[in-house]
Amino acid sequence: MKHPVIAARLGVQIVLGAIVFVALGFFNIPILWVLAVGIGISVIAGKVFCRWACPIGLLMEFIFSKGGDEAQSQYMYHKLGCPIAWAGGFLNRFSPFRITRNASSCIDCGLCDKACYIPKFNADTSIYKPGASRPTDSYTCSRCLKCVQACPNESLSFRFAPLRRGD
């Protein structure tokens, strides 16, 4: 079963990004509140704000969407200036909601790595290969969940999975 919310991520980002934009512009919500909410979300779910609610991230995604791998690397480079992206990226490793892999149902097809932009830039990362560093815990993972969507047998999920000793 494909995940309808993940498939509609761009639409969700348009709606949430518009809400953030309106809150800032028309209701004079201080930018520090948006920063606090973005970082608060990051404590729970990691770097989801960038790909699910950020109006600047949405604009950058549209600008860089047609440029292939080089444009994707530029997209990630420009995110370095955002304090919400800093906090979210740092908290990816520690957030209690994480992308998890069920090793017993995984068929090692590699579609998750092909859908994820991180292994394209760092060959030492893989969602499914043993011994590789996990891109889902990386600073650059923005929890777009394309890897979850690409899995043909639902071996990947974004769920509550707190860190265990040794993780």
Residue pairs with C-beta under 8 A, 6 or more apart in sequence:
1 154
2 149
3 145
3 148
3 149
5 12
6 145
6 146
6 148
6 149
7 149
9 51
9 52
9 144
9 145
10 58
10 61
12 52
13 51
13 52
13 53
13 54
13 57
13 58
13 61
14 58
16 52
16 53
17 53
17 54
17 55
17 57
17 58
18 55
19 53
20 34
20 53
20 54
20 55
21 55
23 29
23 34
24 31
24 34
34 84
35 83
35 84
38 49
38 53
38 54
38 84
38 87
38 88
39 83
39 84
39 87
39 88
41 48
41 49
41 53
41 88
42 48
42 49
42 84
42 87
42 88
42 91
42 95
43 91
43 95
44 95
44 96
44 97
45 95
45 97
45 143
46 88
46 91
46 92
46 95
46 97
46 98
46 141
46 143
47 85
47 88
47 89
47 91
47 92
47 139
47 141
47 142
47 143
48 88
48 142
48 143
49 57
49 84
49 85
49 88
50 57
50 79
50 82
50 84
50 85
50 88
50 142
51 57
51 61
51 142
51 143
51 144
52 143
54 82
54 84
56 82
57 79
57 142
60 75
60 78
60 79
61 75
64 71
64 72
64 74
64 75
65 71
67 74
69 117
69 120
69 121
72 117
72 120
72 121
73 121
76 117
76 121
76 140
79 85
79 142
80 86
85 142
88 142
89 138
89 139
89 140
89 141
90 139
92 98
92 136
92 137
92 138
92 139
92 141
92 143
93 137
94 163
96 160
96 161
96 162
96 163
97 158
97 159
97 160
97 161
98 136
98 137
98 158
98 159
98 161
99 127
99 136
99 141
99 143
99 145
99 147
99 148
99 156
99 157
99 158
100 156
100 157
100 158
100 159
100 161
101 112
101 127
101 128
101 155
101 156
102 155
102 156
102 157
103 155
105 153
105 154
105 155
106 128
106 153
106 155
107 152
107 153
107 155
108 128
108 129
109 152
110 128
111 150
111 151
111 152
112 127
112 128
112 147
112 148
112 150
112 151
112 156
113 119
113 126
113 127
113 128
113 129
113 147
114 150
115 146
115 147
115 149
115 150
116 127
116 135
116 141
116 146
116 147
118 125
118 135
118 138
118 140
118 141
119 125
119 126
119 127
119 135
122 133
122 135
122 138
124 132
124 133
125 132
125 133
125 134
125 135
125 138
126 132
126 133
126 134
126 135
127 134
127 135
127 136
127 147
127 156
135 141
136 143
136 147
143 158
145 158
147 156
148 156
148 157
148 158
